[in-house]
Amino acid sequence: MGEFSVLVIGSQAGCAEVSQALREQGVMAERALSAGEAKEMLSLHNYDLILVSVDDPAVEWKGLVARGLLHAGRPFLAVAAEPDSDLIVESVRLGAVNFSTLDQAVHKALLILGSREADARGQDSFMGMIGKSPEMKRVFSLIERVAAADSTVLVTGESGTGKELVARAIHLMSPRRTAPFVPVNCGAIPGELLESELFGHEKGAFTNAIRTRPGRFELANGGTVFLDEIGEMSPVLQVKLLRILQEREFERVGGTKTITVDIRVVAATNIDIEKAVEEGRFREDLFYRLNVIPIRMPPLRERREDIPLLLEYFLKRFKDKKGWGVDGIEPRAEEALMAYHWPGNVRELENLVERMAVLAQGPVITWDDLPERIRKTAADGAAGSGSEGVAADEGGLAMPVLPEDGLCLSEAVERFERALILQALERTNWVKNRAAKLLKMNRTTLIEKLKKQGLMQPPARGKD
């Protein structure tokens, strides 16, 4: 949720829960228990949003308004334990941007902050994700369309593309937004510990199990579980996960009591999960249970037009966070960054921006500040076809060039095919008959490929 800061003013237990929930969503949230604490904190910090408990006598919120501590330039959201028409009218009249009950305050605050972020960047951001490319617009549209449903979602894409951001956005836009969002990295936890982490364990279930401990599925009850790197899960756990998806039931390790939970599952993987199914490394029935709604996060090299936006965003965020840095990047250096193939995707770009901002010799990042590998890529591209990694065949069709260190042929072919299909669909306004003719294939074949690659028609498009 960017680098937003929020002050929650109120002494009720609900205000503490709101503060904690905002922190869990990446917001820098602080809390003041009284009007006196609020005055001191507001005099020291410029918060992006203030949540004020207008039904708490200790807050004296009208006095804060009268002293000019709450005003249009410092937006505040009025919150109360119960809806009250008089409080709603009065708080809005005195400058509140909106009114919310405590149980909806987190969702309302995130919507306000998300709107501010979008306004600041035009319409190039969505729930913490940056992009204006057609590929990212399709992802944003899919998230909006599936969030309200309770269907299981499988997010695929290379490492560093932002799959967890997709999962968080789905949760925050769903009816479960006020309940927990619980992420689990299945690849980072040893297999023998992952079962206990997911399902919990009873006291004495194994060595060092000195007390009963609930697992992530229990902790997420009512909310969303995000299972990252699902392809790394062992076959034994795959069977147990299948039961969770089918029945929403399980037993703790060492226990006999069946526990029922109400959860939504969003899974993610950076491997070719269908290939893993074909090779017997991943259960086919589990794959179909997870792949109800597929969302593919495109690698950065497939949305190069987003690189300038990401550069601007990361440079500003670093400077705002550290209080120093650089003011921008020279055109030649930016062109080199756009030509680079970014195997680590957005995460690699973010880390590189921080490194260059720290080591830059002047107020802007220059060609000389770039790593050697990126300068070499740009130089090789300029000496060749003018486009990094691309050449032309005898018919004039752009063809990929084999890198010196090789590549995965099946993945390269899939990316090439996907790019051509998307171009044909965009050119024909997603009329599949016309797109199939451009690609010289049967319409049914095109539809099968769309399903396989998880391509869905954006809203407000023409129909067949």
Residue pairs with C-beta under 8 A, 6 or more apart in sequence:
1 25
1 26
1 27
1 110
1 113
1 114
1 117
1 127
1 128
2 26
2 113
2 117
2 128
2 317
3 28
3 317
3 320
3 321
4 27
4 28
4 48
4 49
4 113
4 116
4 117
5 27
5 28
5 29
5 30
5 45
5 47
5 48
6 22
6 27
6 28
6 29
6 30
6 47
6 48
6 49
6 50
6 51
6 109
6 113
7 29
7 30
7 31
7 32
7 38
7 41
7 42
7 45
7 47
7 49
7 50
7 51
8 15
8 18
8 19
8 22
8 29
8 30
8 31
8 32
8 50
8 51
8 53
9 15
9 31
9 32
9 35
9 37
9 38
9 50
9 51
9 52
9 53
9 59
9 61
9 64
10 31
10 32
10 33
10 51
10 52
10 53
10 56
10 58
10 59
10 79
11 33
11 34
11 53
11 56
11 58
11 59
12 53
12 56
12 81
12 102
14 81
14 102
14 103
14 105
15 31
15 51
15 53
15 56
15 79
15 102
16 31
17 102
18 29
18 51
18 79
18 102
18 105
18 106
18 109
19 29
19 30
19 31
20 29
21 106
21 178
22 29
22 106
22 109
22 110
23 29
24 180
24 181
25 106
25 110
25 168
25 172
25 181
26 128
27 109
27 110
27 113
30 41
30 45
30 47
32 38
32 40
32 41
33 58
34 58
34 59
35 58
35 59
35 60
35 61
35 63
35 64
38 59
38 64
38 69
39 64
39 67
39 69
42 50
42 64
42 69
42 74
43 69
46 74
47 74
48 75
48 113
48 116
49 75
49 76
49 77
49 109
49 112
49 113
49 116
50 70
50 74
50 75
50 76
50 77
51 76
51 77
51 79
51 105
51 109
52 59
52 61
52 64
52 70
52 76
52 77
52 78
52 79
52 91
52 96
53 59
53 61
53 79
53 80
53 102
54 61
54 78
54 79
54 80
54 87
54 90
54 91
54 96
55 80
55 81
55 82
55 84
55 87
61 70
61 78
61 91
62 94
64 70
65 71
65 94
65 95
70 76
70 94
70 95
71 95
72 95
75 97
75 112
76 95
76 96
76 97
77 96
77 97
77 98
77 99
77 100
77 105
77 108
77 109
77 112
78 87
78 88
78 91
78 92
78 96
78 98
78 99
78 100
79 99
79 100
79 101
79 102
79 105
80 87
80 99
80 101
80 102
81 101
81 102
82 101
83 99
83 101
87 99
88 99
91 99
92 98
92 99
97 112
98 108
98 112
100 108
100 109
103 178
104 178
106 177
106 178
107 172
107 177
107 178
110 172
110 177
114 127
114 128
117 125
117 128
118 124
118 125
118 126
121 130
121 309
121 313
122 132
123 132
124 130
124 131
124 132
124 309
125 131
125 313
126 136
126 140
126 143
126 169
127 143
127 165
127 168
127 169
127 172
127 173
128 165
128 168
128 169
129 136
129 139
129 140
129 162
129 165
129 166
129 169
130 306
130 309
130 310
130 313
131 137
131 139
131 140
131 303
131 306
131 309
131 310
132 305
132 306
132 309
133 298
133 303
133 305
133 306
134 422
134 426
135 298
135 302
135 303
135 422
136 298
136 303
136 306
137 458
138 455
138 456
138 458
139 166
139 295
139 296
139 297
139 298
141 458
141 459
142 293
142 295
142 456
143 166
143 169
143 170
143 173
143 295
144 173
145 459
146 153
146 170
146 293
146 295
147 169
147 170
147 173
147 174
148 173
148 174
148 175
149 293
150 174
150 264
151 292
151 293
152 245
152 264
152 265
152 266
152 267
152 289
152 290
152 292
152 293
153 167
153 170
153 265
153 266
153 267
153 292
153 293
153 294
153 295
154 230
154 266
154 267
154 268
154 269
154 273
154 290
154 291
154 292
154 293
154 294
154 295
155 163
155 166
155 167
155 266
155 267
155 268
155 269
155 294
155 295
155 296
155 297
156 163
156 268
156 269
156 270
156 273
156 294
156 295
156 296
156 297
156 454
157 163
157 268
157 270
157 296
157 297
157 298
157 299
158 270
158 297
158 299
158 343
158 345
159 270
159 344
159 345
159 347
160 300
160 344
160 345
160 346
160 347
160 348
161 297
161 298
161 299
161 300
161 345
161 346
162 297
162 345
162 346
163 228
163 268
163 270
163 297
164 183
164 226
164 228
164 268
166 266
166 268
166 295
166 297
167 181
167 183
167 224
167 226
167 266
167 268
168 181
168 226
170 224
170 266
171 177
171 181
171 223
171 224
171 226
171 264
171 266
172 181
174 224
174 264
176 222
176 223
176 224
176 264
179 220
179 221
179 222
179 223
179 224
180 219
180 220
180 221
180 222
180 223
180 224
181 220
181 223
181 224
181 226
182 216
182 219
182 220
182 223
182 224
182 225
182 226
183 226
183 228
184 197
184 198
184 216
184 225
184 226
184 227
184 228
185 228
185 229
186 194
186 227
186 228
186 229
186 230
186 232
186 233
187 228
187 229
187 232
188 229
189 197
191 234
191 237
194 233
194 234
194 237
195 236
195 237
195 240
195 253
196 205
196 206
196 209
196 213
196 215
196 253
197 215
197 216
198 215
198 216
198 217
198 237
198 240
198 241
199 215
199 217
199 240
199 250
199 251
199 252
199 253
200 212
200 213
200 214
200 215
200 217
200 218
200 252
200 253
200 255
201 209
201 212
201 213
201 215
201 252
201 253
201 254
201 255
202 209
202 212
202 252
202 253
202 254
202 255
203 209
203 210
203 211
203 212
204 254
205 252
205 253
205 254
205 255
206 253
206 254
209 253
209 254
212 252
214 252
215 252
216 225
217 225
217 244
217 250
217 259
217 261
217 263
218 259
218 261
220 261
220 263
221 261
221 262
221 263
222 262
222 263
223 263
223 264
224 263
224 264
224 265
224 266
225 263
225 264
225 265
225 266
226 266
226 267
226 268
227 233
227 241
227 265
227 266
227 267
227 268
228 267
228 268
229 268
229 269
229 270
230 267
230 268
230 269
230 273
230 290
231 269
231 270
231 271
231 273
231 276
231 281
231 282
233 241
235 283
238 282
238 283
238 286
239 283
240 250
241 286
242 283
242 285
242 286
242 289
243 249
243 250
244 250
244 261
244 263
244 265
245 265
245 286
245 289
245 290
246 289
248 260
248 261
248 262
248 263
249 258
249 259
249 260
249 261
250 258
250 259
250 261
251 257
251 258
251 259
252 259
265 290
267 290
272 410
272 411
273 282
273 287
273 291
274 287
274 452
275 410
276 282
277 283
277 284
277 287
294 454
295 454
296 453
296 454
296 455
299 342
299 345
299 415
300 306
300 307
300 342
300 345
300 346
300 348
300 349
301 341
301 342
302 415
302 419
304 338
307 334
307 337
307 338
307 349
308 334
308 338
310 346
310 349
310 350
311 329
311 334
311 337
311 349
311 353
312 328
314 349
314 350
314 353
314 354
315 325
315 326
315 327
315 328
315 329
315 353
315 357
318 325
318 353
318 354
318 357
319 325
319 326
319 327
319 357
325 357
325 358
326 356
326 357
326 360
326 362
326 363
326 364
326 365
327 363
327 364
328 363
328 364
328 365
329 337
329 364
329 365
330 364
330 365
330 366
330 367
332 366
332 367
333 365
333 366
333 367
333 369
333 370
335 378
336 367
336 370
336 374
336 375
336 377
336 378
337 349
337 370
337 374
339 377
339 378
339 381
339 387
339 388
340 373
340 374
340 377
340 378
340 388
341 377
341 388
341 389
341 403
342 348
342 349
344 351
352 371
356 365
356 369
356 370
357 365
359 369
360 366
360 369
361 368
361 369
367 375
377 388
378 388
380 388
381 387
381 388
381 389
384 391
384 401
385 391
385 392
385 401
387 398
389 400
389 401
389 403
390 398
390 399
390 400
390 401
391 398
391 399
391 400
391 401
392 398
392 399
393 399
400 412
400 416
414 453
417 449
418 453
418 455
420 439
421 435
421 439
421 446
421 449
421 450
421 453
421 455
422 455
424 435
424 436
424 438
424 439
425 432
425 435
425 455
427 435
427 438
428 434
428 435
428 438
429 461
429 462
430 457
430 458
430 461
430 462
431 462
431 463
431 464
432 443
432 446
432 447
432 450
432 464
433 443
433 464
435 446
436 442
436 443
436 445
436 446
439 446
449 455
450 456
